[in-house]
């Protein structure tokens, strides 16, 4: 029998006689090692079943033992339940503590208070343009309408909307020209009054006396109603 097996291993698998003997020895050992865990598991399972059956017989034969075991089991369940609830509560509290905080908000700064540095926060406004905006606003004495921002070179409607979105517009005149006391230099320093306009304003004042209201400037035939209305917010009488 063994000779036939060795012949088969040599012919079909190319084993030498020594390798065939080793192979024949290893196969049974592997089978034994594979079976050992199943034998051990079966033994303990049988042992546990015997203990459980003995426990059931004891319970059936002794009602007091059954009642005590039941009370112990219920007490253990009650004791465990609050602990589980406490763990859930702690986990919820930890989740709340670890929630993502809201990003802090910036102060809302009105346009008249925004400096050239702060205006650079607006996308599309660099240091040159922001300085130009601040300079124009200061020379005017403040804005009385939102559209005046469009008079700054480099500002269009889209960029003006971005500026007012971050710095809300407020009409605010900080400085006015005392039209009845202003010198030529005072008048021409305002962006809306050129050298020609300044000369005739002074000449008409010298000839006709004080101005009482802005519309008195319409006595100078060269001035239009639109031009007077434009500078009126910056005049004091």
Backbone torsions as a table, in degrees:
resi	resn	phi	psi	omega
1	UNK	NA	-48.3	179.8
2	UNK	-65.4	-36.8	179.5
3	UNK	-63.8	-38.1	178.3
4	UNK	-65.9	-38.5	179.0
5	UNK	-66.1	-43.9	178.4
6	UNK	-62.8	-38.9	178.9
7	UNK	-63.9	-41.1	179.6
8	UNK	-63.6	-44.2	-179.1
9	UNK	-66.0	-36.5	-179.8
10	UNK	-72.0	-41.0	-174.6
11	UNK	-73.8	-46.6	-172.5
12	UNK	-95.6	-25.6	-178.7
13	UNK	-113.3	-9.8	176.6
14	UNK	77.3	20.0	179.5
15	UNK	-76.3	144.1	168.7
16	UNK	-77.5	172.7	-178.8
17	UNK	-65.2	-37.3	179.1
18	UNK	-66.7	-41.4	178.3
19	UNK	-66.8	-34.7	179.3
20	UNK	-65.0	-40.6	178.5
21	UNK	-63.9	-41.4	178.4
22	UNK	-63.8	-38.7	-179.3
23	UNK	-65.8	-42.2	179.8
24	UNK	-64.3	-32.3	-179.8
25	UNK	-76.5	-36.9	-174.9
26	UNK	-71.6	-38.5	-175.4
27	UNK	-58.3	-48.7	178.2
28	UNK	-63.2	-36.1	-179.8
29	UNK	-64.6	-41.0	177.8
30	UNK	-63.9	-39.3	179.3
31	UNK	-64.5	-39.3	179.6
32	UNK	-66.9	-44.7	179.7
33	UNK	-63.0	-35.9	178.9
34	UNK	-68.9	-33.0	-175.4
35	UNK	-83.1	-23.8	-175.0
36	UNK	-57.7	-48.6	-179.9
37	UNK	-58.6	-36.9	179.5
38	UNK	-67.0	-39.0	178.3
39	UNK	-64.9	-44.3	-178.9
40	UNK	-65.0	-43.5	179.4
41	UNK	-61.7	-42.8	178.7
42	UNK	-63.8	-37.0	-179.7
43	UNK	-64.7	-49.1	-178.9
44	UNK	-68.2	-33.7	178.2
45	UNK	-65.4	-41.2	177.3
46	UNK	-65.2	-39.4	179.7
47	UNK	-65.3	-42.3	179.5
48	UNK	-67.3	-38.2	177.6
49	UNK	-63.0	-38.1	178.0
50	UNK	-64.6	-41.7	178.4
51	UNK	-64.8	-40.0	-178.6
52	UNK	-67.4	-41.0	177.8
53	UNK	-64.3	-37.1	178.1
54	UNK	-67.0	-37.5	178.6
55	UNK	-64.8	-42.0	178.8
56	UNK	-63.4	-39.9	178.1
57	UNK	-63.7	-37.3	179.4
58	UNK	-67.8	-39.8	179.5
59	UNK	-65.6	-43.5	-178.9
60	UNK	-64.9	-34.1	-176.9
61	UNK	-83.3	-15.2	-177.0
62	UNK	-133.9	93.6	-178.3
63	UNK	-60.7	-35.6	-179.3
64	UNK	-62.4	-38.9	178.4
65	UNK	-64.2	-37.9	178.6
66	UNK	-63.7	-44.9	179.8
67	UNK	-64.1	-41.4	179.7
68	UNK	-64.1	-41.2	179.4
69	UNK	-64.6	-37.9	179.7
70	UNK	-66.8	-44.1	179.3
71	UNK	-62.5	-40.4	179.1
72	UNK	-62.5	-41.6	179.5
73	UNK	-65.0	-42.3	179.8
74	UNK	-65.7	-40.8	179.5
75	UNK	-62.9	-40.4	179.5
76	UNK	-64.5	-39.1	179.4
77	UNK	-65.4	-41.7	179.7
78	UNK	-65.3	-36.6	-178.9
79	UNK	-69.6	-34.7	-177.8
80	UNK	-75.9	-34.4	-174.7
81	UNK	-57.9	-50.1	178.4
82	UNK	-61.3	-34.8	179.4
83	UNK	-62.7	-42.0	178.6
84	UNK	-64.9	-39.8	178.6
85	UNK	-64.0	-41.4	178.8
86	UNK	-62.4	-38.8	178.8
87	UNK	-64.4	-41.5	179.1
88	UNK	-63.8	-41.5	179.1
89	UNK	-63.0	-43.2	179.1
90	UNK	-62.0	-40.6	-179.8
91	UNK	-64.9	-39.6	178.0
92	UNK	-64.3	-40.8	179.2
93	UNK	-64.4	-41.2	178.9
94	UNK	-63.7	-39.1	179.3
95	UNK	-63.2	-40.3	178.4
96	UNK	-66.1	-39.0	-180.0
97	UNK	-67.3	-28.8	-175.9
98	UNK	-96.2	6.7	179.3
99	UNK	-66.5	149.9	-176.0
100	UNK	-66.5	124.4	-179.7
101	UNK	-71.9	151.0	178.2
102	UNK	-73.9	144.6	179.1
103	UNK	-66.9	136.1	179.4
104	UNK	-65.0	143.6	-179.8
105	UNK	-88.3	152.7	176.6
106	UNK	-86.4	157.1	175.5
107	UNK	-67.1	142.5	175.3
108	UNK	-85.6	111.7	-176.2
109	UNK	-109.2	122.2	179.4
110	UNK	-67.6	153.1	-176.0
111	UNK	-56.0	-41.5	-178.9
112	UNK	-61.4	-20.7	-178.1
113	UNK	-98.3	-6.8	-177.3
114	UNK	-76.4	128.7	178.2
115	UNK	-89.9	173.9	179.6
116	UNK	-61.7	-34.2	179.3
117	UNK	-66.7	-46.5	-177.3
118	UNK	-70.3	-30.8	178.7
119	UNK	-64.0	-21.9	-179.5
120	UNK	-70.8	-8.1	175.2
121	UNK	-67.8	-21.3	-180.0
122	UNK	-77.0	131.1	178.4
123	UNK	-63.6	125.2	-179.2
124	UNK	101.1	-5.1	178.4
125	UNK	-110.9	111.1	178.6
126	UNK	-98.2	-174.2	-177.4
127	UNK	-64.1	-35.5	180.0
128	UNK	-68.5	-48.6	-177.9
129	UNK	-67.7	-39.5	179.6
130	UNK	-64.7	-38.7	177.5
131	UNK	-66.5	-35.5	178.7
132	UNK	-66.5	-39.8	178.7
133	UNK	-64.2	-48.3	-178.1
134	UNK	-63.9	-41.0	-179.6
135	UNK	-64.0	-44.5	-179.9
136	UNK	-64.1	-43.2	179.7
137	UNK	-63.1	-40.0	-179.3
138	UNK	-70.2	-38.7	179.6
139	UNK	-67.0	-36.7	177.0
140	UNK	-66.9	-36.1	-172.2
141	UNK	100.2	13.0	-179.0
142	UNK	115.5	166.0	179.2
143	UNK	-100.7	138.3	172.4
144	UNK	-106.0	-9.1	175.2
145	UNK	-144.3	149.9	-177.1
146	UNK	-65.0	-29.5	-176.4
147	UNK	-67.1	-17.3	-178.4
148	UNK	-64.3	-22.8	178.3
149	UNK	-63.2	-28.3	179.7
150	UNK	-69.5	-13.2	178.8
151	UNK	-78.9	-11.0	177.4
152	UNK	-78.4	130.3	-179.4
153	UNK	-62.3	126.5	179.1
154	UNK	101.6	-3.3	-179.6
155	UNK	-106.2	125.7	172.8
156	UNK	-114.3	-178.5	-176.2
157	UNK	-61.8	-40.1	-178.5
158	UNK	-65.4	-44.5	-179.6
159	UNK	-69.7	-36.8	177.2
160	UNK	-61.6	-39.8	178.6
161	UNK	-63.4	-38.9	177.4
162	UNK	-63.8	-41.6	-179.8
163	UNK	-63.8	-46.1	-178.2
164	UNK	-72.6	-20.0	175.8
165	UNK	-68.7	-39.0	-180.0
166	UNK	-88.3	-34.2	179.3
167	UNK	-122.9	92.0	-175.1
168	UNK	-56.1	138.0	-178.5
169	UNK	-72.0	138.5	170.4
170	UNK	-138.8	131.9	176.7
171	UNK	-71.2	125.2	-178.4
172	UNK	-154.7	115.1	176.3
173	UNK	-102.5	117.7	-176.3
174	UNK	-96.0	-21.0	-175.2
175	UNK	-147.4	133.8	178.5
176	UNK	-123.8	154.4	179.0
177	UNK	-90.2	126.5	173.8
178	UNK	-77.8	93.6	-169.0
179	UNK	-60.0	-28.4	-178.5
180	UNK	-87.0	-8.1	-179.8
181	UNK	-122.0	-10.9	-173.3
182	UNK	-65.8	139.2	174.4
183	UNK	-86.0	173.5	177.2
184	UNK	-57.8	-42.6	-179.0
185	UNK	-64.3	-39.4	179.0
186	UNK	-63.1	-41.0	-176.8
187	UNK	-69.7	-46.1	-176.4
188	UNK	-73.0	-12.9	177.9
189	UNK	-72.9	-15.7	178.4
190	UNK	-86.4	133.5	-176.6
191	UNK	-59.8	-23.6	-177.0
192	UNK	-89.3	-5.8	-176.5
193	UNK	-119.5	117.0	178.5
194	UNK	-89.3	-179.3	-178.1
195	UNK	-64.3	-39.8	-179.9
196	UNK	-65.3	-46.1	179.6
197	UNK	-62.6	-39.9	-179.6
198	UNK	-63.1	-39.4	-178.6
199	UNK	-64.5	-46.2	-177.0
200	UNK	-72.8	-30.1	176.8
201	UNK	-62.2	-44.1	179.8
202	UNK	-70.1	-41.4	-179.3
203	UNK	-64.0	-43.8	179.9
204	UNK	-66.0	-37.9	178.1
205	UNK	-64.5	-41.2	179.4
206	UNK	-66.9	-31.4	-176.6
207	UNK	-85.9	-38.8	-173.5
208	UNK	-110.7	-5.7	178.5
209	UNK	95.3	-163.7	-172.9
210	UNK	-66.9	153.1	171.0
211	UNK	-90.8	134.2	178.4
212	UNK	-98.4	-37.8	178.4
213	UNK	-138.8	167.2	-177.7
214	UNK	-61.8	-34.7	-177.9
215	UNK	-67.5	-12.1	174.8
216	UNK	-63.1	-23.8	179.2
217	UNK	-68.3	-18.5	178.0
218	UNK	-69.4	-11.5	172.5
219	UNK	-64.5	-21.6	173.7
220	UNK	-85.2	108.0	-168.9
221	UNK	-60.7	-21.2	-178.0
222	UNK	-75.8	-20.4	-178.3
223	UNK	-85.3	136.1	175.8
224	UNK	-95.8	166.0	178.1
225	UNK	-62.7	-37.9	180.0
226	UNK	-64.6	-40.5	-179.5
227	UNK	-67.1	-43.3	179.4
228	UNK	-64.2	-43.1	179.8
229	UNK	-63.1	-28.6	-178.4
230	UNK	-69.6	-39.0	-176.7
231	UNK	-96.3	-10.8	-175.7
232	UNK	-55.3	-42.5	-179.0
233	UNK	-60.8	-17.5	-175.9
234	UNK	-103.6	11.6	-179.3
235	UNK	-110.1	145.8	171.8
236	UNK	-128.0	150.8	-173.4
237	UNK	-123.5	NA	NA
